[in-house]
């Protein structure tokens, strides 16, 4: 499934902070997009190879979750001030 479709479904049928479960996760695309959308993603996968690959993607998404991007600095400056004051 394409990531943009997954993202639209997660945003439509869940709220930030919710848990999103995918019982047939494959490479963890649904939990990955859940994390990117401010939700908690849980994935279940029988294949050890797919599971290992998916866990790597989820760890990467989790690390990126708190990192500011250049887009955070494009607003009227308040976002930059909030980040710099931490």
VENHU-V549577 format. One record per residue. N is the residue number from 0. RES is the residue in three letters. PHI is phi in radians with two decimals (NA if undefined). D_CENTER is the distance of its C-alpha to the mean C-alpha in Angstrom with 2 decimals. Layout:
N | RES | PHI | D_CENTER
N | RES | PHI | D_CENTER
//
This chain:
0 | UNK | NA | 15.39
1 | UNK | -1.29 | 14.20
2 | UNK | -1.10 | 10.63
3 | UNK | -1.18 | 12.14
4 | UNK | -1.19 | 13.76
5 | UNK | -1.04 | 10.84
6 | UNK | -1.07 | 9.13
7 | UNK | -1.08 | 12.65
8 | UNK | -1.15 | 13.23
9 | UNK | -1.10 | 10.33
10 | UNK | -1.16 | 11.46
11 | UNK | -1.36 | 15.00
12 | UNK | -1.93 | 15.25
13 | UNK | -2.56 | 13.20
14 | UNK | -2.03 | 13.07
15 | UNK | -0.94 | 10.87
16 | UNK | 1.64 | 11.35
17 | UNK | -1.25 | 12.08
18 | UNK | -1.72 | 11.58
19 | UNK | -1.99 | 10.61
20 | UNK | -1.87 | 12.86
21 | UNK | -2.16 | 13.46
22 | UNK | -1.31 | 16.92
23 | UNK | -2.27 | 17.24
24 | UNK | -1.33 | 14.05
25 | UNK | 1.07 | 15.66
26 | UNK | -1.64 | 13.38
27 | UNK | 1.22 | 10.32
28 | UNK | -1.12 | 9.07
29 | UNK | -1.19 | 8.45
30 | UNK | -1.06 | 6.71
31 | UNK | -1.05 | 4.46
32 | UNK | -1.23 | 4.08
33 | UNK | -1.09 | 4.47
34 | UNK | -1.08 | 2.38
35 | UNK | -1.09 | 2.19
36 | UNK | -1.70 | 5.14
37 | UNK | 1.44 | 6.39
38 | UNK | -1.97 | 7.05
39 | UNK | -1.75 | 7.96
40 | UNK | -1.84 | 7.61
41 | UNK | -2.16 | 11.04
42 | UNK | -2.23 | 12.48
43 | UNK | -2.10 | 16.20
44 | UNK | -2.55 | 17.84
45 | UNK | -1.38 | 21.55
46 | UNK | -1.30 | 21.63
47 | UNK | -1.10 | 21.44
48 | UNK | -1.15 | 20.80
49 | UNK | -1.07 | 17.77
50 | UNK | -1.06 | 16.49
51 | UNK | -1.06 | 17.11
52 | UNK | -1.07 | 15.44
53 | UNK | -1.10 | 12.27
54 | UNK | -1.08 | 12.31
55 | UNK | -1.08 | 12.70
56 | UNK | -1.11 | 9.63
57 | UNK | -1.19 | 7.58
58 | UNK | -1.09 | 9.83
59 | UNK | -1.09 | 9.35
60 | UNK | -1.11 | 5.63
61 | UNK | -1.15 | 6.94
62 | UNK | -1.18 | 9.94
63 | UNK | -1.30 | 8.78
64 | UNK | -0.98 | 7.19
65 | UNK | -1.66 | 10.87
66 | UNK | -1.46 | 12.61
67 | UNK | -1.23 | 14.38
68 | UNK | -1.95 | 14.76
69 | UNK | -1.08 | 18.05
70 | UNK | -1.13 | 16.99
71 | UNK | -1.17 | 17.05
72 | UNK | -1.72 | 20.71
73 | UNK | -1.53 | 21.72
74 | UNK | -1.31 | 22.42
75 | UNK | -1.41 | 25.85
76 | UNK | 1.85 | 25.47
77 | UNK | -1.14 | 24.33
78 | UNK | -1.10 | 20.81
79 | UNK | -1.12 | 22.54
80 | UNK | -1.12 | 24.89
81 | UNK | -1.13 | 22.29
82 | UNK | -1.22 | 20.58
83 | UNK | -1.23 | 24.05
84 | UNK | -1.46 | 25.37
85 | UNK | -1.36 | 22.93
//
